[in-house]
Amino acid sequence: MSSSMSLSSSPGLAYRLQQAMTFILALPPAYLGTVVLLVSAAALRPNLLSPFLLLLILRQAAPLGFATIGQSLVMRCRSLDLSSGGVIAVVSYLLTSGVMPLPWPIALPLCILFGALVGAFNGFLIVRVRASAVIVTLAVSMILSGTVIALSQFHAVGDAPEILRSMGRARVAGVPLVPLLWIATLVPLALWLRRSAFGRVLDAVGANPRAAGLSGLPHLRVVFVAHVTSGAMSALSGLMLLGFVGVGNVKLGADLALNALAASILGGINFGSGRGGMLGPAVAAFMLVFLFNFLTSLGLGEPGKLMLQGTLIGAAALAYCLRHKDSAH
């Protein structure tokens, strides 16, 4: 009797195991990557898993998390934004060089407005002129960064405003304030995208832009709004990064655009697909920052981290291509 019961239950167990394996493999790579990293750190550098250091790494990941929010939005409607590095450079220069002697309640919103205006400029060229998103946003980033470098010869950068430095040090019930601001931005936005008409149109545009346009959906407006949001998120990322670093730098956030791109893809956001939602890219942002800290603790220098960064971006793009090819068949 027992042997017959085990035989009859084994197909059910095998089916459940197959379902579980299928579910795990369907998850964005960031989830499995984070688990592997945490296990590796527990074996090689267990001090990285202390609550204090984990919260510190989470605070370091918040600027990338803000940039990733914007990048994932534009990628879901089959676009791209590589201008975040230039936006952050301008924000850093405006707030630390003394060229904008305004009180912080005015200066900080103006910086966010500047980011939104850059996003609006990108969106206009992409939507109306039909220019390539890669070329437009990369050119804008280079122009903004070059302008900052040129102006810094006349007005050098200095310390960040005290309000940003205080924000970077502040804690709420022992938790750094900056990650809480990241979560407070991420969660309402994720809920809004899931329940709003904008989120449904965003998914429709990503699935088939031509069909969305023919059906009368405001697909061009959605792409434009996504770029405006991405620009504002880049400016917010610059504010958080500046508060964390404490001083201005003309190259501040130069690698953030590529890291945000990698985090979006590793988090399950492909061009036209938002399968990873908003949580997947957030997990990927934490994973990348944790990985860089882990490699630093192992003594890997900056060249090695740059090579690994490029490898991750290439692997993420390859994973997207393979999945897209499988889904096409």
Sequence and secondary structure as in RCSB ss.txt:
>XXXX:A:sequence
MSSSMSLSSSPGLAYRLQQAMTFILALPPAYLGTVVLLVSAAALRPNLLSPFLLLLILRQAAPLGFATIGQSLVM
RCRSLDLSSGGVIAVVSYLLTSGVMPLPWPIALPLCILFGALVGAFNGFLIVRVRASAVIVTLAVSMILSGTVIA
LSQFHAVGDAPEILRSMGRARVAGVPLVPLLWIATLVPLALWLRRSAFGRVLDAVGANPRAAGLSGLPHLRVVFV
AHVTSGAMSALSGLMLLGFVGVGNVKLGADLALNALAASILGGINFGSGRGGMLGPAVAAFMLVFLFNFLTSLGL
GEPGKLMLQGTLIGAAALAYCLRHKDSAH
>XXXX:A:secstr
 HHHHHHHHHHHHHHHHHHHHHHHHHS HHHHHHHHHHHHHHHH GGGGSHHHHHHHHHHHHHHHHHHHHHHHHH
HTT     HHHHHHHHHHHHHSSSS   HHHHHHHHHHHHHHHHHHHHHHHHTS   HHHHHHHHHHHHHHHHHH
HTTTS   B  HHHHHHHH EETTEEHHHHHHHHHHHHHHHHHHHSHHHHHHHHHHH HHHHHHTT  HHHHHHH
HHHHHHHHHHHHHHHHHHHH B  TTTTTTHHHHHHHHHHHTT BTTB TTTTHHHHHHHHHHHHHHHHHHHTT 
 HHHHHHHHHHHHHHHHHHHHHHHHHHH 
